[in-house]
């Protein structure tokens, strides 16, 4: 069984269908794009409503589009079928001035530049497509997973791209489960675009964390407690252009990597948390050779 068979069974003539296999080149941006589908579907539509010239030309010749997002493992998850209702030309200034595109850039930019098709290389402008979500095959949205085919092009012709089915999951799920706390390592860009389901859990996590500056390996130990616990502290660290302490303030938070050294009870007192923080600073030597000065 392949996706081409499903499309034909649903009444789609293959030569009228384009396949969009959205895959930003940077792994962190792929994760952010999946979170975008799950938590900000309107912004995802802004992401896929314009394309570089070669892909744009394909869409102009087709009546329908099947949309997938490729994850960091090379698996492509089905987002849905769309009718291509037409398109309107927008110049580069109009694309950049769109508030939704600005919000999109804020969520998925970071490592490797922006993943928004309208943000770079648009020349004098682009066609912005009117893509209407269809009910056909909607029961498979977020559930159907295929292997990404070989080749670099993300826009494919349906008749040349059968897409063998890898699996169909019981429930729709665009975002993978949150890793266990001791396996979690996040970049600043990933924290800014954190999936809602991950954030809800991480606000319950209280404990001691480590920041490593990817530029030179310098380390900082911090503690998290209060209303948003780990998540609140990490978001504070990446909110500005500089770090939030004297030593971190000399560095670019975009280069920080975050992990958890020790998870404590959600009811642990502030005193207990600070005591454990001091213990980790001593063991890792971050007061003498790192970024902790107290």
N, C-alpha and C positions, 0 to 999 in steps of 0.2 A: 504494500500500500504506500502511496506517496501523495503529496499535497496536490499534484496535478490531477489525480483521480478524484480527490475531494472537490476541487474546483469545478471539474466537468460535471460531477454529480449534482452540484449546486446550480448548474445552469450557466456557468461562465465559459464562453468561448476563449480558449487559451490565447489565440493571437490578439485578443483585445485586452489582455491583462499584463500589467507590469509587476515585477517583484521588487520590492524595496527591502534590502537587507542592511538596515542601519547599523554601522559599526565604526564609531570613532576610533582613531588609531591608537589612542591611549586607554589602557585598561580602566583607569579611574573614571574616565569620561563615559565608558560603556556602562559601568555600574551606576553612574549618575543618570544616564539616559533611561535605564530601567526604572530607577526611582522616580524619574519624571513621568513615565507612563502611569505608574501606580498612584502618585500623589498629586501630580499637576498635569492632568491629561490635556487641558487647553493649551499649555505651553508646549507639550509634545506635538500638538497639531501645528504650532508655529514652527517647530523644528523641521517638520517634514513637508511643509507646504512650498518650499523652494529648493532648488538644486542647481549644481553646476551645469554648464551648457549641454554636455553630452547626455546627462541624465534627464535634463529638462526636455530635450528633444524627444526622448523615448516617451515620457509622460504625455507629451502633446499628441502623440500618435495613438495613444491607448485610451480605452473607455473606463478601465477599472485598474485598481492597484491593490496588491496584497502587501501588507506591512509587517515586517519582522524587526526585532531588535536582537543583535548578537551579543552574548555575554562574554565574560573573560575566558570561558572554556571553549568558545567556538560554537556554542549551541545557539540556535536562532529561535526565539520565542515569538509566536504569532500574536500580533496586536489587533489585526482586523482587516476586513475587506472594505474598500472605499470606491465610490463612484467618482470619476473625474468630471466635474460639472463645468469646468472651464478654467480660465486663468486671466490674471490682470498683471500688466507690467508695473513694477515698482522700481524707481531708481534707488541707488545705493543710500542716499540721504534719507529717503522714506523708510527703507528697511531699518536703518540704524536708529531712527527716531521713534519707532514703534515701541511703546512701553512694555508690551508683552515680550518682545525680542530682547529688550534690555534686561527684563527679569529672567529670561531664559539664559542669557549670557552669564548672569550672576550665579546661577545655579550649576552650570556645567563647565564653566571655564576653570582654568587652573593649570594643571599639569599639561604641557604640550600646547598651550594656547586654547582658543575657543573651539568648541565642537559644533557651534551653530552654523549651518550652511550659509546663512546670510551674512555672517560676520566677516568672512575673509574671501577674497578672490571673486567678489561679485561683479567686478568691472563697473560698467555703467548702470547695471541693475539686473534684475531677474524677473522671471514670470513667477507670480505667487498663485498657486493652484487652489481651487475650491474643491476640497476633498470631503465628500459626504460619507460618513460611516454607514455601513449597510448591515442589515440584520442577518444576511446570508452568512453562515458559518460562525455567527457571533457566539454560539455556544462553545466554540473552541478558543476564543480570545483569552490569552494568558495561560492556556492549558496545553496547547499543541506546541511541541518542540521538534525542530528538525536540525540536522547538521548543516552548518554553513558549507556551501559548495566551494570547490577550489576556484582560485582566481581573485583578482583585486577589485573588480567592479562591484559596486553595491546595488546598482540598478540593472535588473536582468529582464529578459523576455520570457514570459511564462512557458511558451512552447519549448524553450531550450533549457528549462530549469525545473525538473520534476520535483525536487526536494523530498527524498525518502523520509518517511516519518521515523523519528527517533523514539518518541513516547508521547502519550496523552495523559496528563495528570488529572487527578480527581477534582481539584479546585484551581481556579485561576490564581496565579502567583507570578508576578513579575520580578519581585525582589527575593533573593535567596534568604534563608534564615540567618539571623544574626549569629556570628561565630561565638563560641564560648569566650568568656572574658580573657582567659589566659592565651588565646590564639588570635586576639583582635589586635591588628596594627592598622592605623588609619593615617592618611595624609590630611593636610589642612583642607585641600579641595574636597576630599571625601566627607569631612566633617561638615563643611558648608552645605553639601548636597545630601546629607544623611537621609536615608529613607525614614518615613514617619514611623513605621513599625519598629525600626531599630531605636529611634530616639525615645519612644515610649518606654522601652525596656531600660535604656541607659540612664534615664532620669532616676531610676531606682538603685543604681549602682553607686555605692559610696566606698572610697578607698584611696589607695596610693597609686599614682601614675608616673610614667616616665616620658619625657620629651627628648628626642634625639634630633639634633640639627644635621640633616643629610649632607650639608656642605663640608663639615669637618668632624662629625661624630660627637660634638660636645653634648653633654647630658644635663638635664634638669629634672629633679624629683619634686613633685607637687602632691598636694592632698585635695580631696574633693568631699564636701559635705554641704548640706543645705537643700534648698527646694529642688534643684535640678542635678545635684550631685556631680558625677563624672561629666555628663553631657554639658552641664552649665559651665563648668570650668574650661572644658576644651573649646567650647564655642567662644568663650571670652578670650582665650589665647589667640584665636584666628580671626577675630572680628576686625582688627585694624591692620595697618601696614607694618607695625612694629610690635614686638612682644610686650607683655604687660608688666614685667619686672625690670629692674635696672639692667641686669645682664641680658635678659631676653629682648629688651628694648633696643639692643644693638644689632638685632638679627631680624631676618625676614621670616615671618611665620609660614610663608608658603613652602619653606623647606623643612618644616617640623614634621616629625613622625611620632605618633602617639600610641602608647600601649599602657596596659595596667599591670602594676607590679603585685598588688595585693588587693583583693576584694574584701571589704569589711561588712559587718552587719548593717542593714539600713537604719538600725536604731543605735549604732555606735555613737558615743558622745564625741563632741568636738575634741575634748582632751585626749581621748583614746586615739582618734584619727591623727592628731598632731604628733602624739608620741610615736606612733608607727611610722609617720613620715620622717621624723628625726632618725629613727633606726635605719631606714633605707638610705638616707643621706650619708650616714656614717659607713655603712657597708659598701656603698658604691663610690664613696669618696668624692661626691659631687660638691662638697664645700671646699675641699682643697684643690681639686683638679677639674671641677665642673662648673655649672652655671648657678649653683646655690651659694649665696654669700651669707646666709643665716640659717 
